[in-house]
Amino acid sequence: MTAAAGTERASVGIDLGASKANIGVLDDSGTILAKARLDIRARKRDTSGTAELICAEAARIMAEAGVGPADVGFIGMGVPGTIDPNANLIVFAPNLGWRDVSVDSVFEKLLGRRPVLVQDARAAALAEYLQGAGVGAQVAVCLTLGTGIGCGIIMGGRIYGGAFNTAGEIGHVVVEQDGEPCQCGQRGCLEAYASGTAIVRAARNVEAWSGRGSIDKAEVVFERAAAGDLEARRIIDRAVRYLGMGIVSIVNMLSPDVVIISGGMCEQEALLVSPVREYVTRRAYGAAVRPGAFRLEKARLGEDAPMIGAALLYHGLNDRA
């Protein structure tokens, strides 16, 4: 698609991951004009070098879409970690190994505008609210299941960050007192029981599977469960139970009209999404899950959601996004 040179407010969205960056140029209606995926593994420890690579790729796809620097009114970047929105600082992104990083100077030099930072799960939630499974909701909560468990909350069309910008850390709600250790330093967190990493770890700990090939992805466990492996099914059912517990807490506290499950595991409708939906509707406070009002759905925008949400972040900004 071309002919975007006259766009009043084109925007650039960047989803920064541990091994790649997903970059897109969107017009002011939210349509993707061009996008690209950039491998950053070789240089991700070099923060300035990584920022320069991203800017170069963004400039390339802007040119591909017919968008000049003067046409870009906004650049948003989703980050897999904690940010300080007031200082526009990446405080800690553990999978990147970044602490207290600013990329403002690189972006201003190469693209003429600094990026506005947002936690990647919040960017995904905003995208689903604007264009996906959360359209029309008053309160939308989007959980991203992967290496960990991220969560974004949209209230009244705005990202909700809370008093200290930590709202939505459902992955660190304690579901087992003194339970499994978590990356956050606590024990018994939901993330230690229901993330993709937790599913893989549980599978590796099953002695009966020794010698059956290494398990490096949760997808393998789902495949075995679907094929009738009872141990795999037990592990998935445990993850469903704990995930359901976490979502019940969200529903009872926030009363969302939609909870969205995103990430690769959301494609597991029969083994994950459907049983989690059943668990939540059976165990949450009844008035909060009324039939025909409350919805629990899988995400609709796929892996582009954080990039889209980052590009459209100006729709959902508040003082603590």
C-alpha positions as CSV (number, residue, x, y, z in Angstrom):
1,M,0.0,0.0,0.0
2,T,1.3,3.4,-0.9
3,A,0.0,7.0,-1.1
4,A,0.4,7.9,2.6
5,A,2.5,11.0,2.0
6,G,-0.4,13.2,2.8
7,T,-1.4,11.4,6.0
8,E,-1.9,14.0,8.7
9,R,-0.9,11.6,11.5
10,A,0.9,8.5,10.5
11,S,2.4,6.7,13.4
12,V,5.2,4.1,14.0
13,G,4.7,1.2,16.4
14,I,7.6,-0.9,17.8
15,D,7.2,-4.1,19.7
16,L,10.6,-4.7,21.3
17,G,11.2,-8.3,22.2
18,A,14.0,-10.4,23.6
19,S,15.2,-11.5,20.2
20,K,13.3,-9.4,17.6
21,A,11.5,-6.1,17.1
22,N,8.2,-5.9,15.2
23,I,8.0,-2.5,13.6
24,G,5.0,-1.1,11.8
25,V,3.8,2.1,10.1
26,L,0.1,2.9,10.5
27,D,-2.1,5.6,9.1
28,D,-4.4,7.7,11.2
29,S,-7.3,5.2,10.9
30,G,-5.1,2.4,12.4
31,T,-4.5,0.6,9.1
32,I,-1.0,-1.0,8.8
33,L,0.8,0.5,5.8
34,A,4.0,-1.4,6.1
35,K,5.6,-3.7,8.7
36,A,8.8,-5.6,9.2
37,R,10.4,-8.0,11.8
38,L,14.0,-7.3,12.8
39,D,16.3,-9.8,14.4
40,I,18.2,-8.0,17.3
41,R,19.8,-11.0,19.0
42,A,23.3,-10.2,17.9
43,R,23.3,-6.7,19.3
44,K,20.7,-6.5,22.0
45,R,23.2,-6.0,24.8
46,D,24.3,-2.8,22.9
47,T,21.4,-0.5,23.7
48,S,22.4,2.3,21.4
49,G,23.3,-0.1,18.6
50,T,19.9,-1.8,18.9
51,A,18.1,1.5,18.8
52,E,20.0,2.5,15.7
53,L,19.0,-0.7,14.0
54,I,15.4,-0.2,14.8
55,C,15.4,3.4,13.6
56,A,17.1,2.3,10.3
57,E,14.4,-0.4,9.7
58,A,11.6,2.1,10.7
59,A,13.0,4.6,8.2
60,R,13.1,1.8,5.5
61,I,9.5,0.8,5.9
62,M,8.3,4.4,6.2
63,A,9.8,5.0,2.8
64,E,8.2,1.8,1.5
65,A,4.8,3.1,2.7
66,G,5.4,6.6,1.2
67,V,5.6,8.2,4.6
68,G,8.2,10.9,5.2
69,P,9.5,12.0,8.6
70,A,7.3,15.1,8.6
71,D,4.2,12.8,8.2
72,V,4.9,10.9,11.4
73,G,3.1,12.4,14.4
74,F,3.8,9.7,16.9
75,I,6.2,6.9,17.7
76,G,5.3,4.3,20.4
77,M,7.4,1.5,21.7
78,G,6.2,-1.5,23.7
79,V,8.8,-2.8,26.1
80,P,9.0,-6.2,27.8
81,G,9.6,-4.9,31.3
82,T,9.2,-2.0,33.6
83,I,9.2,1.6,32.4
84,D,9.2,5.0,34.1
85,P,6.7,7.0,32.0
86,N,7.7,10.4,33.5
87,A,11.4,10.0,32.6
88,N,10.6,7.9,29.4
89,L,13.1,5.4,30.8
90,I,13.3,1.6,30.4
91,V,13.9,0.8,34.1
92,F,14.4,-3.0,33.7
93,A,13.8,-5.3,30.8
94,P,15.1,-8.7,32.1
95,N,15.0,-10.6,28.8
96,L,17.0,-7.9,27.2
97,G,19.4,-7.3,30.1
98,W,18.6,-3.6,30.0
99,R,18.5,-1.4,33.1
100,D,17.8,2.3,33.2
101,V,18.1,2.7,29.5
102,S,17.0,5.8,27.4
103,V,16.8,5.6,23.6
104,D,15.5,9.1,23.2
105,S,18.7,10.7,21.8
106,V,19.1,8.0,19.1
107,F,15.5,8.3,18.0
108,E,15.6,12.1,18.0
109,K,18.8,12.1,15.9
110,L,17.6,9.5,13.4
111,L,13.8,9.9,13.2
112,G,13.4,13.3,14.6
113,R,11.1,12.2,17.4
114,R,11.5,10.3,20.7
115,P,9.4,7.2,21.2
116,V,6.8,7.1,23.9
117,L,7.3,3.9,26.0
118,V,4.7,1.5,27.3
119,Q,4.8,-2.0,28.8
120,D,4.2,-4.4,25.9
121,A,1.2,-6.2,27.6
122,R,-0.5,-2.8,27.9
123,A,0.1,-2.0,24.3
124,A,-1.5,-5.4,23.3
125,A,-4.5,-4.6,25.6
126,L,-5.0,-1.2,24.0
127,A,-4.8,-2.7,20.5
128,E,-7.4,-5.3,21.3
129,Y,-9.6,-2.6,22.9
130,L,-9.4,-0.4,19.8
131,Q,-9.5,-3.0,17.0
132,G,-9.9,-6.5,18.4
133,A,-11.8,-8.5,21.0
134,G,-12.3,-5.6,23.3
135,V,-14.1,-3.2,21.0
136,G,-17.0,-1.6,22.8
137,A,-15.9,-2.6,26.3
138,Q,-16.0,-0.3,29.3
139,V,-13.3,-2.2,31.1
140,A,-11.1,-4.6,29.1
141,V,-8.4,-6.8,30.6
142,C,-5.9,-8.5,28.3
143,L,-3.6,-11.3,29.6
144,T,-0.6,-12.2,27.5
145,L,0.6,-15.8,28.1
146,G,4.1,-16.6,27.1
147,T,7.5,-16.8,28.9
148,G,5.7,-15.0,31.7
149,I,2.2,-13.6,32.2
150,G,1.6,-10.0,31.3
151,C,-1.6,-8.0,31.8
152,G,-3.0,-4.7,30.5
153,I,-6.1,-2.9,31.8
154,I,-8.1,-0.5,29.8
155,M,-10.7,1.6,31.6
156,G,-12.8,4.2,29.8
157,G,-10.5,4.0,26.8
158,R,-7.3,4.7,28.8
159,I,-4.5,2.5,30.0
160,Y,-4.8,2.1,33.7
161,G,-1.4,2.0,35.5
162,G,-2.3,2.7,39.1
163,A,-0.7,5.0,41.6
164,F,2.8,3.6,41.1
165,N,2.4,2.4,37.5
166,T,2.4,-1.3,38.5
167,A,-1.2,-2.1,38.0
168,G,-1.9,-5.4,36.1
169,E,0.8,-7.6,37.5
170,I,-1.5,-10.6,37.7
171,G,1.4,-12.9,37.0
172,H,2.6,-12.1,40.5
173,V,-0.6,-12.7,42.3
174,V,0.2,-15.4,44.9
175,V,-1.8,-18.6,44.2
176,E,0.2,-20.9,46.4
177,Q,1.6,-19.8,49.8
178,D,5.3,-20.6,49.8
179,G,5.0,-22.2,46.5
180,E,7.2,-22.4,43.4
181,P,9.9,-19.7,43.1
182,C,9.2,-16.9,40.7
183,Q,11.6,-14.7,38.6
184,C,10.3,-11.7,40.6
185,G,11.9,-13.1,43.8
186,Q,8.7,-14.2,45.5
187,R,7.2,-17.6,45.7
188,G,3.9,-19.1,44.6
189,C,3.1,-16.5,41.9
190,L,0.6,-17.3,39.1
191,E,3.4,-17.0,36.6
192,A,5.3,-19.9,38.2
193,Y,2.3,-22.2,37.6
194,A,0.4,-21.1,34.4
195,S,3.0,-19.4,32.0
196,G,4.5,-21.2,29.1
197,T,7.7,-21.5,31.0
198,A,5.9,-23.1,34.0
199,I,4.2,-25.7,31.7
200,V,7.6,-26.6,30.1
201,R,9.3,-26.9,33.5
202,A,6.5,-29.1,34.8
203,A,6.8,-31.3,31.8
204,R,10.5,-31.7,32.2
205,N,10.0,-32.7,35.8
206,V,7.9,-35.7,34.8
207,E,10.2,-38.7,35.1
208,A,8.0,-40.8,32.8
209,W,9.0,-38.5,29.9
210,S,12.7,-39.0,30.2
211,G,14.2,-40.2,27.0
212,R,11.2,-39.0,24.9
213,G,13.0,-36.0,23.5
214,S,13.6,-32.6,25.0
215,I,10.6,-30.3,25.7
216,D,11.4,-26.7,24.9
217,K,8.0,-25.3,24.1
218,A,4.6,-25.4,25.8
219,E,3.2,-26.2,22.4
220,V,4.7,-29.7,22.6
221,V,2.9,-30.3,25.9
222,F,-0.4,-29.2,24.4
223,E,0.2,-31.5,21.4
224,R,0.8,-34.5,23.7
225,A,-2.2,-33.6,25.8
226,A,-4.4,-33.5,22.6
227,A,-3.0,-36.9,21.6
228,G,-4.1,-38.4,24.8
229,D,-1.0,-38.3,27.0
230,L,-2.4,-38.3,30.6
231,E,0.6,-36.6,32.2
232,A,0.5,-33.8,29.6
233,R,-3.2,-33.4,30.2
234,R,-2.6,-33.2,34.0
235,I,0.0,-30.5,33.5
236,I,-2.3,-28.4,31.3
237,D,-5.3,-28.9,33.6
238,R,-3.2,-27.6,36.5
239,A,-2.3,-24.5,34.5
240,V,-5.9,-24.0,33.6
241,R,-6.9,-24.2,37.2
242,Y,-4.3,-21.7,38.4
243,L,-5.0,-19.3,35.5
244,G,-8.7,-19.5,36.3
245,M,-8.0,-18.6,39.9
246,G,-6.0,-15.5,38.7
247,I,-8.7,-14.4,36.3
248,V,-11.4,-14.9,39.0
249,S,-9.5,-12.4,41.2
250,I,-9.4,-9.9,38.3
251,V,-13.1,-10.3,37.6
252,N,-14.1,-9.9,41.2
253,M,-11.9,-6.9,41.8
254,L,-12.3,-4.9,38.5
255,S,-15.6,-6.1,37.1
256,P,-14.4,-6.1,33.4
257,D,-16.9,-6.7,30.7
258,V,-14.3,-8.6,28.7
259,V,-11.2,-10.6,29.6
260,I,-8.9,-11.4,26.6
261,I,-6.3,-14.1,26.5
262,S,-3.5,-13.4,24.1
263,G,-0.1,-14.9,23.3
264,G,0.6,-18.2,21.5
265,M,-1.3,-20.3,24.0
266,C,-4.6,-18.5,23.3
267,E,-4.9,-20.6,20.1
268,Q,-5.5,-23.6,22.4
269,E,-9.3,-23.2,22.5
270,A,-10.3,-26.7,23.6
271,L,-7.5,-27.3,26.1
272,L,-7.1,-23.8,27.6
273,V,-9.5,-21.0,26.6
274,S,-12.7,-23.0,26.9
275,P,-11.9,-24.7,30.2
276,V,-10.6,-21.4,31.7
277,R,-13.9,-19.7,30.6
278,E,-15.9,-22.5,32.3
279,Y,-13.8,-22.2,35.5
280,V,-14.2,-18.4,35.7
281,T,-18.0,-18.3,35.0
282,R,-18.5,-21.1,37.6
283,R,-16.3,-19.6,40.4
284,A,-16.4,-15.8,40.0
285,Y,-18.9,-13.6,41.8
286,G,-22.1,-14.3,40.0
287,A,-23.2,-10.7,39.2
288,A,-19.8,-10.0,37.6
289,V,-20.1,-12.8,35.0
290,R,-23.7,-12.4,33.9
291,P,-24.6,-14.4,30.7
292,G,-24.7,-12.1,27.7
293,A,-22.7,-9.4,29.5
294,F,-19.3,-10.8,30.6
295,R,-17.1,-12.2,27.9
296,L,-13.8,-14.2,28.0
297,E,-12.3,-14.5,24.6
298,K,-9.1,-15.1,22.8
299,A,-7.3,-12.2,21.2
300,R,-8.0,-11.4,17.6
301,L,-4.9,-9.4,16.5
302,G,-2.3,-12.1,16.9
303,E,1.4,-11.2,17.3
304,D,0.9,-7.7,15.8
305,A,-1.2,-6.5,18.8
306,P,1.7,-5.0,20.8
307,M,3.0,-3.2,17.7
308,I,-0.4,-1.9,16.8
309,G,-1.1,-0.7,20.4
310,A,2.3,1.0,20.6
311,A,1.5,2.9,17.3
312,L,-1.9,3.9,18.6
313,L,-0.8,4.7,22.1
314,Y,-1.8,8.3,21.8
315,H,-5.4,7.1,22.0
316,G,-4.9,5.5,25.4
317,L,-2.4,7.8,27.1
318,N,-2.9,9.2,30.5
319,D,-0.4,10.5,33.1
320,R,0.6,7.0,34.2
321,A,0.4,4.9,31.0
